[in-house]
Amino acid sequence: MKYHRIKCNLYKAEGGSWEQMAEELLSSAVREERVVRLILFTRCTDNQEYKFQRSFLEQWVEWHFVSPRPVVSLVAQKPLVANLVLEVHSLVEAADEALTIEEQFTSSVRYLRIATPHYREIIAGGLCADDLNLPVREQSEQAFRKAEEILKAEQMNFGDIVRQWNYLERITDIAHGNQCYQDFNDVRTLFYASSAWESGYPAATGIGTQYGGILIDFNAVSGEVDIVPLDNDWQRAAHVYSDEVLISHRADTEKGTPKFERGKSVSDRRQEVIYISGTAAIRGEESVTTGDVLSQTEITLENIQHLIGLEEGRENWLEHSGKLGLLRVYLKNEEDAPAVKADLDKLCPDLPIAYLYADVCREELLIEIEGIAYL
């Protein structure tokens, strides 16, 4: 049995109109084989422009990709090293085993099913509410209902999700005494309650966007594949955070903690994919509030290094960087991008890295990093 891992590529564009840059990036992606997901990171001025760009992306994919078309997501996070960034997920396929990729539909969403005689993987993206002006809680409920609909159609449940991305417009805003991220976590907790979580919660990222409401992407896997949650003993598991970390007017028993693991391993015992959750300068459950972005970057990288088992030290990232396949670097302050990029260029040369302007879920944190590693 072989697990057909998903690889990630980055394409960047600078100059020209938005439509010209988007066409340039998408034309590069259409030449790749077995593309299953496209994520376009973009700058928007409001939700009206966001909806226009999302429509452009969806129509372009419909017209230029043959079936099975990739799922698409538009993420309103301003790129900081380029004007437009496209992340492309494609399937590494071996010739020695039967594999199919099929487009599937529910009443409200399209998704992909990857199937072999031994396992199935579901690729879902762009799950959002129909109205981006609804309150966070209602948008979250609609997005999770769409996810639930897909999983039920595949005879899966939330416990089969191995990687989830949660994009939240204005993630740290407070409305009616609750942080937007807390409202989202409360809804996530309600939907997750129906699953057993035998392999732990998903690897996940909860990150801010400038526009676009609530948006969810996920990968779910079921079958003869080893799926292992990865803990980091330097950090308290997010799903058991104490009340001090959660911002809500509700009683403790009603507050939903962030339901994710620090990482998730998916393997066939010959090769392993590690999904690295959104990681920041947190030890235990406390933020390391140095106020210095490079110091927070170093602590964040140490957390990632410890999670995936690279214990030799910061100076050896050069030696081990081949194990990393991609990083996304989310920065709270645009002006921090040049210094952070210069630091990471030394540590991880030739590694695809997207630098994005995004609010992190805690006010004091200046940077968050997620990624994927192949072992």
C-alpha positions in Angstrom: 0.0 0.0 0.0 1.2 3.5 -0.8 0.0 6.8 0.5 0.1 9.3 -2.4 1.2 12.5 -0.6 0.3 16.0 -1.6 3.1 18.3 -2.6 2.9 22.1 -2.5 4.3 24.8 -4.9 4.2 28.5 -4.8 3.9 31.0 -7.7 4.3 34.7 -7.3 3.4 37.7 -9.5 4.4 41.3 -9.5 3.2 44.1 -11.8 0.2 44.5 -14.1 -3.5 44.6 -13.2 -4.9 42.1 -10.7 -6.6 40.2 -13.6 -3.3 39.9 -15.5 -1.4 38.7 -12.4 -4.1 36.2 -11.6 -4.1 34.8 -15.2 -0.3 34.6 -15.1 -0.3 32.5 -11.9 -3.2 30.3 -12.9 -1.7 29.6 -16.3 1.4 28.3 -14.5 -0.8 26.1 -12.3 -2.8 24.6 -15.1 0.4 23.1 -16.6 0.9 21.0 -13.4 -0.4 17.5 -13.3 -3.0 16.3 -10.8 -3.7 19.6 -9.2 -6.2 19.2 -6.3 -6.2 22.6 -4.6 -5.5 26.3 -5.4 -5.2 29.0 -2.8 -4.9 32.5 -4.1 -3.6 35.1 -1.5 -4.7 38.6 -2.4 -5.2 42.2 -1.3 -8.8 43.4 -1.2 -10.2 46.8 -0.3 -13.6 45.5 0.8 -15.8 42.5 0.6 -17.3 43.6 -2.7 -13.9 43.4 -4.3 -13.3 40.1 -2.5 -16.5 38.6 -4.1 -15.4 39.9 -7.6 -12.0 38.3 -7.2 -13.4 35.0 -6.0 -15.8 34.9 -8.9 -13.0 35.5 -11.3 -10.9 32.7 -9.7 -13.8 30.2 -9.8 -14.7 31.0 -13.4 -11.1 30.8 -14.6 -10.7 27.4 -13.1 -14.0 26.2 -14.5 -13.1 27.3 -18.0 -9.4 26.2 -18.1 -9.0 23.1 -16.0 -10.4 19.8 -17.2 -12.3 17.6 -14.8 -11.4 16.8 -12.1 -11.0 20.5 -11.4 -9.1 21.6 -8.3 -11.0 23.1 -5.4 -10.3 26.8 -4.9 -10.0 29.3 -2.1 -9.5 33.0 -2.2 -7.8 34.3 1.0 -7.7 38.0 1.6 -4.3 38.3 3.1 -2.1 40.8 1.5 1.1 39.2 0.1 4.2 41.0 1.5 6.9 39.6 -0.9 5.1 39.9 -4.3 1.7 41.4 -5.3 -0.2 38.1 -5.7 0.7 34.6 -4.5 -0.8 31.2 -5.6 -0.3 28.1 -3.6 -0.8 24.9 -5.6 -1.4 21.5 -4.1 -0.9 18.5 -6.4 -0.9 14.8 -6.0 2.3 12.7 -6.2 1.1 9.6 -8.0 3.0 6.3 -8.5 2.4 4.1 -11.5 2.3 0.9 -9.5 -1.2 1.4 -7.9 -4.6 2.3 -9.2 -5.7 5.8 -8.2 -8.7 7.9 -9.1 -9.5 11.6 -8.5 -13.1 12.4 -8.9 -15.2 15.6 -8.6 -18.1 15.2 -6.2 -21.0 17.4 -5.3 -23.4 18.0 -2.4 -26.4 20.3 -2.5 -24.2 23.3 -1.8 -20.5 22.6 -2.6 -18.1 20.8 -4.9 -15.1 18.7 -3.5 -12.6 16.1 -4.7 -12.3 12.5 -3.7 -8.9 10.7 -4.1 -9.4 7.0 -3.9 -7.2 3.9 -4.1 -8.0 0.3 -3.0 -6.6 1.1 0.4 -7.8 4.6 1.4 -9.8 7.7 0.5 -8.8 11.4 0.9 -11.2 14.2 0.6 -10.1 17.7 -0.5 -12.5 20.4 0.3 -12.0 24.2 0.0 -13.7 27.5 -0.1 -16.4 26.6 2.5 -18.0 29.8 3.6 -21.4 31.4 4.4 -23.6 32.7 1.6 -23.7 36.2 3.2 -20.3 37.6 4.4 -22.1 40.2 6.5 -23.6 37.8 8.9 -22.3 37.6 12.5 -19.2 35.3 13.0 -21.2 32.7 14.8 -23.8 32.3 12.0 -21.1 32.3 9.3 -19.1 29.6 11.2 -22.3 27.5 11.5 -22.9 27.6 7.8 -19.3 26.8 6.9 -19.2 23.8 9.3 -22.6 22.6 8.0 -21.1 22.4 4.5 -18.1 20.5 5.9 -20.4 18.1 7.7 -22.5 17.6 4.5 -19.3 16.5 2.6 -18.2 14.2 5.4 -21.6 12.5 5.7 -21.7 12.0 1.9 -18.4 10.2 2.2 -19.4 8.2 5.3 -16.8 10.1 7.3 -16.9 12.4 10.3 -15.0 15.3 11.6 -12.6 12.9 13.3 -11.2 11.9 9.8 -9.9 15.5 9.1 -6.1 15.5 9.2 -5.6 19.2 8.2 -7.9 22.2 8.5 -7.4 25.8 7.6 -9.6 28.4 9.3 -9.5 31.9 7.9 -11.4 34.6 9.9 -12.0 38.2 8.9 -11.0 40.5 11.8 -10.1 37.5 14.0 -9.3 39.5 17.2 -12.3 41.9 17.1 -14.6 41.8 20.1 -18.4 41.7 19.5 -20.9 41.5 22.4 -18.1 40.6 24.8 -16.7 37.7 22.7 -13.6 37.6 20.5 -14.4 36.6 16.9 -12.0 33.7 17.2 -13.8 32.6 20.4 -17.1 32.6 18.7 -15.6 30.5 15.9 -14.1 28.1 18.5 -17.5 27.7 20.2 -19.1 26.7 17.0 -16.2 24.3 16.1 -16.6 22.7 19.5 -20.3 22.0 18.9 -19.8 20.4 15.5 -16.7 18.4 16.7 -18.7 17.0 19.6 -20.3 14.3 17.4 -16.9 12.6 16.6 -14.7 10.3 18.6 -11.3 11.7 17.6 -9.5 8.4 17.8 -6.5 9.9 16.0 -6.6 13.2 17.7 -7.8 16.6 16.4 -6.7 17.9 13.0 -3.5 19.9 12.5 -5.0 23.4 12.0 -4.4 27.0 11.6 -6.8 29.8 12.8 -5.6 33.0 11.2 -7.0 36.5 10.4 -7.8 37.9 7.0 -8.6 41.5 5.9 -11.9 40.4 4.3 -13.8 37.3 3.2 -15.8 36.4 6.3 -15.3 32.9 7.6 -13.6 30.4 5.3 -12.7 26.7 5.9 -10.5 24.3 3.9 -9.8 20.7 4.9 -8.3 17.4 4.0 -9.8 14.2 5.5 -8.4 10.7 5.2 -9.9 7.3 5.9 -8.5 3.8 5.3 -5.3 1.9 5.7 -3.1 4.9 6.5 -1.2 5.6 9.7 -2.5 8.9 11.2 -0.8 10.1 14.4 -1.3 13.4 16.3 1.9 15.2 17.2 2.2 16.9 20.5 4.9 19.4 21.5 5.9 19.1 25.2 7.1 22.8 25.1 3.5 23.9 24.4 0.3 23.1 26.2 -2.2 21.4 23.8 -4.5 24.1 22.5 -7.6 22.0 23.1 -7.0 22.1 26.9 -6.2 25.8 27.2 -7.3 27.3 30.5 -10.0 30.1 30.8 -7.3 32.8 30.9 -6.6 32.2 27.2 -10.2 32.4 26.1 -12.0 35.7 25.6 -15.7 35.3 26.2 -18.5 36.5 28.5 -19.9 32.9 28.7 -19.3 30.6 31.6 -16.2 28.4 31.5 -18.1 25.2 30.7 -19.6 26.9 27.6 -16.3 28.2 26.1 -14.9 26.2 23.3 -11.1 25.7 23.3 -9.2 25.7 19.9 -9.6 22.1 18.8 -6.4 21.2 17.0 -3.1 19.3 17.5 0.3 21.0 17.1 0.9 18.7 14.1 -0.4 15.6 12.3 1.5 12.7 10.7 0.1 10.8 7.8 2.2 7.9 6.5 2.3 4.5 4.9 5.4 3.5 6.9 7.6 4.2 3.9 7.1 7.9 3.7 5.6 10.4 6.0 3.8 13.8 5.6 3.8 16.1 8.6 1.2 18.9 8.6 2.6 21.6 10.9 -0.2 23.6 12.5 -0.1 27.4 12.9 2.7 27.9 15.4 3.7 31.0 17.3 6.0 32.1 20.2 4.1 30.3 22.9 5.5 28.2 25.6 3.1 26.3 27.8 0.0 28.4 27.0 1.6 31.8 27.5 2.8 34.1 24.8 6.5 35.0 24.9 5.9 38.7 24.6 9.3 40.1 23.7 7.8 42.7 21.3 10.6 41.9 18.9 9.6 40.0 15.7 12.9 38.3 15.1 13.0 37.0 18.7 9.4 35.7 18.2 10.5 34.2 14.9 13.3 32.3 16.5 11.1 30.9 19.3 8.5 29.9 16.7 11.0 28.1 14.6 12.4 26.3 17.7 8.8 25.1 18.4 8.5 23.8 14.9 12.0 22.2 15.0 11.1 20.5 18.3 7.8 19.3 16.9 9.2 17.5 13.9 12.2 16.2 15.7 15.1 18.3 14.5 16.9 18.7 17.7 20.4 19.7 16.6 19.8 23.4 16.9 19.0 26.5 14.9 22.3 26.5 13.0 21.5 23.1 11.5 18.3 24.2 9.7 20.4 24.5 6.6 21.3 20.8 6.8 17.7 19.7 7.4 15.7 22.2 5.4 15.1 19.5 2.7 12.6 17.9 5.1 10.4 21.0 4.9 8.3 21.4 1.8 6.6 24.7 2.4 6.2 27.5 5.0 3.6 30.2 5.3 4.7 33.1 7.4 1.9 35.3 8.8 3.0 38.8 9.9 1.0 41.2 12.0 3.0 44.2 10.8 3.8 44.7 7.1 7.1 46.5 7.9 8.5 43.4 9.6 8.6 41.4 6.3 12.1 42.4 5.1 13.8 41.5 8.3 12.0 38.2 8.8 12.6 37.3 5.1 16.3 38.0 5.5 16.4 35.7 8.5 14.6 32.9 6.9 16.6 33.2 3.7 19.7 32.2 5.7 18.0 29.4 7.6 15.9 27.8 4.8 17.4 28.8 1.4 15.4 27.6 -1.6 12.4 26.7 0.5 9.1 28.0 -0.9 7.8 30.6 1.7 4.8 32.8 1.4 4.9 36.0 3.5 1.4 37.3 4.3 -0.1 40.2 6.1 -2.5 38.6 8.7 -3.7 39.2 12.2 -2.7 36.5 14.6 -5.2 35.2 17.2 -3.5 36.9 20.1 -2.8 40.7 20.2 0.7 40.3 21.5 1.9 37.9 18.9 3.6 39.4 15.8 4.2 36.2 13.7 2.7 32.8 13.1 4.2 30.1 10.9 2.7 26.9 9.5 4.1 24.4 7.0 4.4 20.9 5.6 7.3 18.5 6.0 8.2 15.3 4.3 10.1 12.6 6.2 
